[in-house]
C-alpha cells in the first residue's frame, strides 16, 4: 500500500469539529497599509531625467479617507502642493511644465487594484495594480497612455518616515527615476464626510 493512499491520510480536524481555518485577507492588509499612510507628509524629492537633468523639489502630500465610500472597499483623497519656501520649486515647474504644482486625486481600493480619478502626469483615470511585499512595503504598477510606472513605497521607523522610488517609462524607454524621502508632519484627520 502506498504511503500516499487515502487510508494513510490523517484528518486535519477532529471528527465532528467545524473547520475554522484562519483566513488571510490580503485586502484587509492593504487597507491597513493605506491607513498607515494617512496624514500630511513633507516630501523631499530628487528627479533624474534621461537627458541627465537632476532636480530637487520639496512638496507637501496629504492623504485622507472618506467615511463611507460610494463604491469599492475604501476611498481616499490625495492632495499635493509645493513647499513654497524651497527655492527649487520655481525652476522645476518652469522647466517641467507638465507637472502640476498642486492637485487633488481621488482613489478607490478594489481588492488588489486602486482606481484613481487621474494620474500624476495627466488627468486621465488610472487603474493601479498593488502587490504587498511585506507589512511595510507595497508596489504599485500603473499603465496609462504611453506610460508604464513602477512605484515602491516603504514605511520606515514606525511610520514616521516613508521612502518612495518611482520608475517611469515612456514608450518603453526609462525616462524618469524619482527618489522621495517623506517625513510625517501631521497625523490623520477625521474621515471626510460626503455631502
One Martini backbone bead per residue (centre of mass of N, CA, C, O) as a GRO file, in nm:
protein
  195
    1UNK     BB    1   0.098   0.035   0.021
    2UNK     BB    2   0.071   0.360  -0.007
    3UNK     BB    3   0.154   0.649   0.160
    4UNK     BB    4  -0.070   0.822  -0.033
    5UNK     BB    5  -0.312   0.704   0.059
    6UNK     BB    6  -0.619   0.745   0.203
    7UNK     BB    7  -0.557   0.558   0.461
    8UNK     BB    8  -0.293   0.749   0.551
    9UNK     BB    9  -0.465   0.981   0.620
   10UNK     BB   10  -0.491   1.266   0.825
   11UNK     BB   11  -0.695   1.444   0.987
   12UNK     BB   12  -0.713   1.801   1.048
   13UNK     BB   13  -0.976   1.736   1.203
   14UNK     BB   14  -1.196   1.678   1.418
   15UNK     BB   15  -1.451   1.498   1.464
   16UNK     BB   16  -1.723   1.729   1.415
   17UNK     BB   17  -1.561   1.965   1.350
   18UNK     BB   18  -1.519   2.285   1.262
   19UNK     BB   19  -1.369   2.441   0.998
   20UNK     BB   20  -1.146   2.716   1.122
   21UNK     BB   21  -0.962   2.856   0.927
   22UNK     BB   22  -0.750   3.091   0.887
   23UNK     BB   23  -0.779   3.389   0.713
   24UNK     BB   24  -0.618   3.562   0.454
   25UNK     BB   25  -0.656   3.916   0.405
   26UNK     BB   26  -0.507   4.120   0.193
   27UNK     BB   27  -0.700   4.358   0.176
   28UNK     BB   28  -0.679   4.434   0.477
   29UNK     BB   29  -0.378   4.493   0.457
   30UNK     BB   30  -0.408   4.727   0.259
   31UNK     BB   31  -0.588   4.902   0.433
   32UNK     BB   32  -0.384   4.923   0.662
   33UNK     BB   33  -0.156   5.047   0.495
   34UNK     BB   34  -0.312   5.301   0.408
   35UNK     BB   35  -0.375   5.401   0.697
   36UNK     BB   36  -0.064   5.454   0.758
   37UNK     BB   37  -0.063   5.703   0.527
   38UNK     BB   38  -0.213   5.896   0.676
   39UNK     BB   39  -0.177   6.241   0.618
   40UNK     BB   40   0.101   6.458   0.652
   41UNK     BB   41   0.364   6.523   0.405
   42UNK     BB   42   0.707   6.563   0.357
   43UNK     BB   43   0.864   6.594   0.027
   44UNK     BB   44   1.184   6.485  -0.068
   45UNK     BB   45   1.310   6.536  -0.399
   46UNK     BB   46   1.438   6.333  -0.677
   47UNK     BB   47   1.510   6.400  -1.022
   48UNK     BB   48   1.579   6.176  -1.299
   49UNK     BB   49   1.672   6.228  -1.624
   50UNK     BB   50   1.762   6.106  -1.946
   51UNK     BB   51   1.919   6.406  -1.989
   52UNK     BB   52   2.074   6.458  -1.698
   53UNK     BB   53   1.866   6.578  -1.525
   54UNK     BB   54   1.853   6.740  -1.196
   55UNK     BB   55   1.607   6.750  -0.930
   56UNK     BB   56   1.481   6.948  -0.658
   57UNK     BB   57   1.197   6.887  -0.430
   58UNK     BB   58   0.935   7.029  -0.228
   59UNK     BB   59   0.656   6.864  -0.083
   60UNK     BB   60   0.306   6.820  -0.025
   61UNK     BB   61   0.114   6.554   0.141
   62UNK     BB   62  -0.232   6.442   0.141
   63UNK     BB   63  -0.406   6.181   0.322
   64UNK     BB   64  -0.740   6.065   0.286
   65UNK     BB   65  -1.057   5.955   0.408
   66UNK     BB   66  -1.362   5.815   0.371
   67UNK     BB   67  -1.627   5.724   0.555
   68UNK     BB   68  -1.818   5.652   0.285
   69UNK     BB   69  -1.812   5.465   0.031
   70UNK     BB   70  -1.973   5.436  -0.275
   71UNK     BB   71  -1.738   5.238  -0.358
   72UNK     BB   72  -1.593   4.978  -0.263
   73UNK     BB   73  -1.386   4.974   0.019
   74UNK     BB   74  -1.197   5.237  -0.023
   75UNK     BB   75  -1.157   5.596   0.007
   76UNK     BB   76  -0.945   5.854  -0.137
   77UNK     BB   77  -0.744   6.157  -0.074
   78UNK     BB   78  -0.516   6.342  -0.279
   79UNK     BB   79  -0.278   6.599  -0.197
   80UNK     BB   80  -0.081   6.864  -0.368
   81UNK     BB   81   0.209   7.080  -0.286
   82UNK     BB   82   0.436   7.315  -0.263
   83UNK     BB   83   0.720   7.428  -0.107
   84UNK     BB   84   0.769   7.770  -0.104
   85UNK     BB   85   1.056   7.773   0.054
   86UNK     BB   86   1.162   7.645  -0.202
   87UNK     BB   87   1.383   7.743  -0.458
   88UNK     BB   88   1.324   7.494  -0.672
   89UNK     BB   89   1.030   7.516  -0.772
   90UNK     BB   90   1.034   7.718  -1.011
   91UNK     BB   91   1.238   7.566  -1.189
   92UNK     BB   92   1.088   7.304  -1.221
   93UNK     BB   93   0.809   7.415  -1.341
   94UNK     BB   94   0.942   7.565  -1.581
   95UNK     BB   95   1.094   7.297  -1.706
   96UNK     BB   96   0.821   7.109  -1.603
   97UNK     BB   97   0.500   7.177  -1.700
   98UNK     BB   98   0.348   6.886  -1.669
   99UNK     BB   99   0.365   6.952  -1.382
  100UNK     BB  100   0.176   6.988  -1.105
  101UNK     BB  101   0.176   7.187  -0.837
  102UNK     BB  102  -0.132   7.109  -0.793
  103UNK     BB  103  -0.369   6.867  -0.639
  104UNK     BB  104  -0.639   6.619  -0.696
  105UNK     BB  105  -0.708   6.280  -0.582
  106UNK     BB  106  -0.903   5.996  -0.634
  107UNK     BB  107  -0.940   5.670  -0.459
  108UNK     BB  108  -1.011   5.315  -0.509
  109UNK     BB  109  -1.038   5.019  -0.339
  110UNK     BB  110  -0.998   4.696  -0.526
  111UNK     BB  111  -0.838   4.498  -0.370
  112UNK     BB  112  -0.554   4.492  -0.599
  113UNK     BB  113  -0.683   4.780  -0.667
  114UNK     BB  114  -0.643   5.122  -0.792
  115UNK     BB  115  -0.878   5.373  -0.856
  116UNK     BB  116  -0.807   5.657  -1.033
  117UNK     BB  117  -0.906   5.977  -1.137
  118UNK     BB  118  -0.588   6.018  -1.185
  119UNK     BB  119  -0.285   6.128  -1.277
  120UNK     BB  120   0.024   6.287  -1.248
  121UNK     BB  121   0.071   6.329  -1.583
  122UNK     BB  122  -0.251   6.324  -1.593
  123UNK     BB  123  -0.627   6.325  -1.620
  124UNK     BB  124  -0.654   6.031  -1.641
  125UNK     BB  125  -0.763   5.747  -1.561
  126UNK     BB  126  -0.635   5.498  -1.316
  127UNK     BB  127  -0.498   5.171  -1.295
  128UNK     BB  128  -0.371   5.000  -1.003
  129UNK     BB  129  -0.142   4.768  -0.911
  130UNK     BB  130  -0.108   4.558  -0.617
  131UNK     BB  131   0.186   4.476  -0.409
  132UNK     BB  132   0.277   4.301  -0.125
  133UNK     BB  133   0.572   4.248   0.038
  134UNK     BB  134   0.491   4.368   0.321
  135UNK     BB  135   0.382   4.550   0.594
  136UNK     BB  136   0.570   4.812   0.467
  137UNK     BB  137   0.538   4.722   0.152
  138UNK     BB  138   0.443   4.863  -0.172
  139UNK     BB  139   0.345   4.793  -0.509
  140UNK     BB  140   0.304   5.001  -0.800
  141UNK     BB  141   0.114   4.953  -1.112
  142UNK     BB  142   0.111   5.157  -1.408
  143UNK     BB  143  -0.106   5.217  -1.707
  144UNK     BB  144  -0.080   5.502  -1.938
  145UNK     BB  145  -0.079   5.538  -2.231
  146UNK     BB  146   0.280   5.568  -2.262
  147UNK     BB  147   0.285   5.467  -1.959
  148UNK     BB  148   0.514   5.316  -1.714
  149UNK     BB  149   0.467   5.251  -1.358
  150UNK     BB  150   0.699   5.212  -1.080
  151UNK     BB  151   0.617   5.175  -0.723
  152UNK     BB  152   0.788   5.219  -0.415
  153UNK     BB  153   0.656   5.176  -0.075
  154UNK     BB  154   0.808   5.266   0.245
  155UNK     BB  155   0.781   5.213   0.577
  156UNK     BB  156   0.942   5.391   0.855
  157UNK     BB  157   0.978   5.413   1.178
  158UNK     BB  158   0.679   5.385   1.265
  159UNK     BB  159   0.562   5.587   1.027
  160UNK     BB  160   0.751   5.857   1.008
  161UNK     BB  161   0.850   5.731   0.738
  162UNK     BB  162   0.905   5.756   0.373
  163UNK     BB  163   0.975   5.557   0.079
  164UNK     BB  164   1.021   5.650  -0.272
  165UNK     BB  165   1.029   5.462  -0.580
  166UNK     BB  166   1.032   5.586  -0.925
  167UNK     BB  167   0.943   5.442  -1.245
  168UNK     BB  168   0.947   5.588  -1.585
  169UNK     BB  169   0.798   5.488  -1.887
  170UNK     BB  170   0.829   5.587  -2.237
  171UNK     BB  171   0.783   5.382  -2.477
  172UNK     BB  172   1.009   5.184  -2.316
  173UNK     BB  173   1.159   5.434  -2.182
  174UNK     BB  174   1.362   5.545  -1.944
  175UNK     BB  175   1.297   5.879  -1.802
  176UNK     BB  176   1.220   5.845  -1.483
  177UNK     BB  177   1.372   5.903  -1.157
  178UNK     BB  178   1.257   5.865  -0.817
  179UNK     BB  179   1.322   6.022  -0.491
  180UNK     BB  180   1.144   5.987  -0.174
  181UNK     BB  181   1.158   6.169   0.125
  182UNK     BB  182   0.934   6.116   0.401
  183UNK     BB  183   0.762   6.326   0.645
  184UNK     BB  184   0.576   6.336   0.913
  185UNK     BB  185   0.359   6.606   1.020
  186UNK     BB  186   0.065   6.469   1.032
  187UNK     BB  187  -0.194   6.328   1.137
  188UNK     BB  188  -0.482   6.212   1.089
  189UNK     BB  189  -0.783   6.290   0.985
  190UNK     BB  190  -1.088   6.292   0.972
  191UNK     BB  191  -1.315   6.171   0.796
  192UNK     BB  192  -1.481   6.222   0.510
  193UNK     BB  193  -1.784   6.383   0.449
  194UNK     BB  194  -2.037   6.344   0.255
  195UNK     BB  195  -2.281   6.562   0.104
   0.00000   0.00000   0.00000
